[in-house]
Amino acid sequence: MSAKPSPASGASDVRPAAPRQAAVARRTKETDIRLELTLDGGAVELDLDRESSFFGHMLDTLAVYAGWGLKLALRGDPQIDLHHSCEDAGLALGEALALSLGDFAGHRRFGSALAPMDEALAEAALDAGRRPYLHFEVSWPQPTAGRFELCLVEEFFRALSQKAGWTLHLTGRRGRNSHHLCEALFKAVGLAAAAALAPRAGGPLSTKGLEQFS
């Protein structure tokens, strides 16, 4: 269980009128997922297959730096590989993110962050405005971190961005150690999400108005 870091200076002091939270259950022949998300803080409790321990470490990192409360139970088919687990976790988390924002009218929408970890540096730029798109520009120095195939990181974020309605640009600026670069990337996404999903008064941040909000 992880605690979220202290809010960054300049963080929004607007408080949402209702809890921004959602629960999602997703069950297929390949995965069984139960997820509870609270955007405005709480405990991070993850229960994943033993083979998904590195992926769990990255999800914990994402939730902590985003300031989310996240409860996730995930059973997949690791005897094949972790592709289904990563993709379906992204779909479930993305759905919960969209549900928790309701009409998408009460958050800041945009956020970006650079996150270093030792020699690695990663960048994330996010528009949480119902325009799903992923640009992923990361070259992994090593193809795995432990037994985890790092090509699955792109699959996770593609699934998440599609379901969440996020435009997400991810760039690995530098790094010689894939573990460091991957962790920096998840930290950057968390920090960008913390900014983009911060409560905002005054309706949707858009020139088009609520009915055509995008």
C-alpha positions, 0 to 999 in steps of 0.5 A: 500500500502506498501513500500519495506524495504531497501536492505540488505547489500551485495545485488547484484549491477547487474541491469537487462537488461530488466524489470523483470515483468509479468501479469497473469489473471486467471478465473475459476468457483471458482476464478477471479484473475488479477495479475501484478508482478515486481521483482525489486520493486514497490507498493503493492496493494491488492484487496481481498475479505473481508474474505481474509484479513489475507491472504492479510496481508500475501501476503503483507508481502511476497511482501514487504520482497521480494522487489516486486511490486505486484498488485493483484485483487482476488475474490473467493468463501469465502462462501465455504471457502478460499481454492480455493482463496489461491491455485489459488493465488499461481498458479497465483503468481507462473506463474508470477514469472516464466514468469518474470525470462524469460530464468532463466539465470540472477538470483542468484537462491539460497536463504535462511533466518531465520525470527523471530517474537517475540517467533516464528522462521521460516526458508525458503530455496529456489532454483529458478531453475525450480525444483518444490518441496515443503517440508513443516514442520510447526506445528501450535499451533492454527489451525486458525489465526482469521478465516483463516485456517492455513492449507491453507498456505501449499496449497498456497506454494505448488501451488506457488512452482509448477508453479514458478519452485521453490524447497522450504523448509519451517520449523517452528522452534518454536512458540506458537502463530500461527499468529506470526509463519505464519508471520515469515514464509512469511517474511522468504520466502520473504527474501529468494526470494529476495536473490535467484531472485537478478540479476546475470551476467554470465548466469545460475548458473548451471553445466549443461548449459542453455539448460539443466538448472536445 
